[in-house]
């Protein structure tokens, strides 16, 4: 994380409008910079979450297909065994 460089109150700031305005401009600029950094980080986190969701969905689909294939094999095996005993 970056170091916080907060602009402290300066003597005379409350009585000198020009000094107060200049310091407020710097503070505002720092706030905007911090918000931009947070926004960038949130975009990265959102992209990672989307990738995780897509991977989970892909994994679930693959797992479902595997279960379906095994069910087909079991049903075919049972049908073959059953038909063997019925036709005998």
C-alpha positions as a printed NumPy array, in Angstrom:
array([[  0.   ,   0.   ,   0.   ],
       [  1.124,   3.519,  -0.621],
       [  2.031,   5.937,   2.1  ],
       [ -0.57 ,   8.534,   3.022],
       [  0.778,  12.027,   2.406],
       [ -1.89 ,  14.096,   4.094],
       [ -1.473,  17.833,   3.788],
       [ -1.621,  19.117,   7.36 ],
       [ -3.235,  22.356,   8.451],
       [ -0.861,  25.239,   8.1  ],
       [ -0.634,  28.304,  10.289],
       [ -2.607,  31.116,   8.753],
       [ -4.716,  28.798,   6.587],
       [ -7.911,  29.833,   8.352],
       [ -7.229,  33.537,   7.753],
       [ -5.553,  33.496,   4.326],
       [ -8.096,  32.587,   1.656],
       [ -5.446,  32.17 ,  -1.078],
       [ -3.428,  29.754,   1.088],
       [ -6.577,  27.878,   2.072],
       [ -7.665,  27.603,  -1.567],
       [ -4.246,  26.337,  -2.666],
       [ -4.158,  23.717,   0.101],
       [ -7.725,  22.621,  -0.662],
       [ -6.775,  22.186,  -4.308],
       [ -3.866,  19.947,  -3.312],
       [ -6.05 ,  17.96 ,  -0.912],
       [ -8.742,  17.556,  -3.545],
       [ -6.137,  16.401,  -6.054],
       [ -4.918,  13.792,  -3.562],
       [ -8.481,  12.586,  -3.023],
       [ -9.043,  12.215,  -6.752],
       [ -5.773,  10.288,  -7.081],
       [ -6.762,   7.952,  -4.238],
       [-10.221,   7.393,  -5.722],
       [ -8.634,   6.576,  -9.077],
       [ -6.327,   4.056,  -7.38 ],
       [ -9.241,   2.446,  -5.549],
       [-11.268,   2.345,  -8.763],
       [ -8.393,   0.627, -10.571],
       [ -8.055,  -1.945,  -7.787],
       [-11.799,  -2.61 ,  -7.777],
       [-11.725,  -3.135, -11.553],
       [ -8.975,  -5.735, -11.087],
       [-10.914,  -7.471,  -8.314],
       [-14.061,  -7.495, -10.442],
       [-12.156,  -9.02 , -13.365],
       [-10.755, -11.732, -11.093],
       [-14.218, -12.524,  -9.716],
       [-15.632, -12.815, -13.234],
       [-12.799, -15.178, -14.178],
       [-13.418, -17.288, -11.055],
       [-17.162, -17.447, -11.793],
       [-16.509, -18.528, -15.386],
       [-14.031, -21.199, -14.259],
       [-16.478, -22.551, -11.684],
       [-19.201, -22.682, -14.308],
       [-16.904, -24.516, -16.728],
       [-15.84 , -26.971, -14.013],
       [-19.46 , -27.646, -13.032],
       [-20.424, -28.282, -16.649],
       [-17.51 , -30.707, -17.112],
       [-18.387, -32.49 , -13.873],
       [-22.048, -32.779, -14.916],
       [-21.026, -34.265, -18.272],
       [-18.82 , -36.798, -16.485],
       [-21.667, -37.814, -14.148],
       [-24.004, -38.095, -17.13 ],
       [-21.533, -40.348, -18.956],
       [-21.127, -42.582, -15.897],
       [-24.916, -42.78 , -15.502],
       [-25.18 , -43.813, -19.155],
       [-22.555, -46.525, -18.687],
       [-24.3  , -47.847, -15.578],
       [-27.722, -47.827, -17.235],
       [-26.355, -49.538, -20.336],
       [-24.649, -52.147, -18.152],
       [-27.789, -52.789, -16.141],
       [-29.909, -52.97 , -19.306],
       [-27.46 , -55.427, -20.854],
       [-27.39 , -57.591, -17.738],
       [-31.169, -57.483, -17.414],
       [-31.719, -58.354, -21.077],
       [-29.237, -61.223, -20.726],
       [-31.296, -62.747, -17.899],
       [-34.666, -62.059, -19.579],
       [-33.65 , -63.578, -22.94 ],
       [-32.104, -66.649, -21.368]])
